[in-house]
Amino acid sequence: MHAVFVYGSLKKGFYNHAFLRGARFAGSVVTAQPYSLFSFGPYPGLYHTPEYRIAGELYLVNDAGLQRLDELEENGHEYLREKIELHNSAGESLSAWCYFCLLPHGRGLRGSGVHIDDKGVASWQRRR
């Protein structure tokens, strides 16, 4: 099984969540390191530039599920799958795959459907 961190349209209630069929939800998590999250309209893109820790969901997927996500995210073309460190609600450290955007930056966080909480953690809120 592969742990995958999702932060945008793959989250529960969002329009690409069906691509996680057969996956097991493993909990809500936050990135250990800060990243930048940009809006491309109906979906976000994550970048390595440090800005905010990012909230998302952790799923366990099999090989076929990971391949399905690689195809959706156009791994190596639009996004690049990389391992990152996360923290769960108990403060434990976890490692998971994450898709980083390779496209030029979209609009910044503010006013783009992203919520930043009082702890400086950003989460994607826009629904389509």
PyMOL commands that set and color helices and strands:
alter all, ss='L'
color gray80, all
select helices_A, chain A and resi 17-20+63-72
alter helices_A, ss='H'
color red, helices_A
select strands_A, chain A and resi 2-6+24-31+35-39+44-61+79-88+93-101+114-116+121-124
alter strands_A, ss='S'
color yellow, strands_A
deselect
rebuild
show_as cartoon
